[in-house]
């Protein structure tokens, strides 16, 4: 109970700090929403009127408190550019990024875990060495470049999907999922390579320990030792990595959504930063921050489940 | 425990592999069918529009799209003429202050209502309202009042005579009964609004009750799709997810097969220049500005930026404005490096100087132009530092704040008249971001505005252009080329002399 309260308190404090930093950042970058909206048609009179309309003429602390008080009541405001409530604007984009990140995560696990285990099992064999070299190369490919390569090879070459042919989940769920497969691969591959390397390394480390030798002496074969004894211990570092990966998947989607023209949270976040559409940026960043904090919390709890020795401190 | 882990891992990978295959094949199959018909035209735009309300429309992308939804009392055509549209007839009083419109009978809005003089009055009032009006508010400040004469006549009375004002009546007329056009965009153009998904698409549908049978739409559904990744436009066209792209990067034209696409070439309708802040040293000295103009060669820029395409300009007017464009001004400063050096010497800058060009990072052609300028100016010992900034920062620092030395940008016209391109150079203009100040210009511009005889007026506007060139307000470069790629299933794309993409002219090819 005390643990839960403590976690909730730190979560709220973190979110508060994030929102303050964002407000401060807006203050530092040049360009304000009014000049952006009015563009080249701006006149001093119009700028002043619009700033007053948007509440931008108020001092920074007053604006922050105003935003905070409505935000905690569940009102994220109205987008300056899209003229619709931020909550409904983002609600329509959440499924896109969520599915993209989830697919990437599943793909990463599906590729990374078996590869890591197989390489550890056959450590030193030519196959292991070949896979590790390939791994090293894949790891070095940044998602955006992977995305371009995939668009080119699978989209233009093999016609398995149409670059830019995003289909909304409201139109057709199978086509929506189908379009997201390749962007997910672009995000997942480098992380899967890292996961495989990490898991292989930690399995081999465990294999060198005394309990592994004892397990062998009790008559287990390689698979028995690997799956019955080593994996559970070797998995702990991988779990941290998986937790961090969820954050990375979101960061990856920032770039990948642009490369594949996917209208998700990341696209709207980037566009809104450019538009100086503060209510949207704030809400989107808070959403992402809350998600990452939540994932970290989940990893903490899983740790305890996997290894009850980890204490409550 | 051991078995469980293994089995779940195996099934996990099997599952995702199955997913890959299933989705992959499903995707390819359906889209082959979707691209073959001519009921839907998908146009790509590189940025989302900023508003569905014509009063608030600001960016080029927005104006281009809304041209199809909203229509004004008059409507520009491809030659730059203003033809009667919602009004069937217009007359200007001999003193040039009263514009009298006769409304065309039975013009309907998309919601079925008939356009009334009250709607016209309401629309014009919205444009001139200084608190809710948009970029045309300064132009509409000239309107004194709007009189509804009877149920088919409206008089618009200006504060001062202005025979250039007709072009502004191309603004969209909207129904007085619809308060929120953002949520419920209703106009009387050939296409009506169907749906919008931010950062994804805007869908328009053919309006069956459009008044003009000749200008009516051919394609039932037009989708304007936001294509954020400009590097993949060629791929998207080739792949079939786009049918029309009207800002095609020159470098990607080669990706399009000649069998599948028609490529049109025209102008972007803007004046790209190295705009110099005339208020800061050393650009307050006309000789320095002229030295830069002599040092550069627009053709070299066009060669580098768009494979040699583009149209040179020598003043603040682009070629599609045929009535005012003066090709002879292109030769005021032909490249002459010795002359440039001499002018710098006279200005006391024998050893050259250095300055910063700020350029928006959202406009690759302007960045590339700045790169060529840097090379060309290095020859006369002028060192250029190129600084890429966000469009928002450009608007607030360079354009509104006027805190810059030089910038490369394209200036366009908000209406089909000379003041749209020339008013900003009057020394007291709000949008004179280059701080150009010339008594001769102010005088000529004022007499041009006051003149009522068209021939005399045109001559005076041309004189204004000449002054801008001779006093070298900025280093004028070109009207950038605009390449349009259209799938061969369609035909009929037409260029307009201002920011407009009329998709109503596009029809299925036989």
Interface residues (C-beta under 8 A of the other chain):
Chain A: X29 X30 X31 X32 X35 X36 X37 X38 X39 X40 X41 X42 X43 X44 X45 X46 X47 X49 X53 X81 X82 X83 X84 X89 X92 X93 X106 X107 X109 X110 X111 X113 X114 X117 X148 X151 X152 X155 X156 X159 X160 X161 X162 X163 X164 X165 X166 X168 X172 X174 X175 X177 X178 X179 X181 X223 X224 X227 X228 X231 X232 X257 X258 X259 X260 X261 X263 X267 X268 X271 X274 X275 X276
Chain B: X1 X2 X3 X5 X6 X9 X10 X12 X13 X15 X16 X17 X19 X20 X22 X23 X24 X26 X27 X28 X30 X31 X44 X48 X50 X51 X56 X58 X59 X130 X131 X133 X134 X135 X136 X137 X138 X182 X183 X197 X198 X199 X200 X225 X226 X227 X228 X229 X231 X232 X235 X236 X238 X239 X240 X241 X242 X362 X389 X390 X391 X392 X393 X394 X395 X396 X397 X399 X400 X411 X414 X430 X431
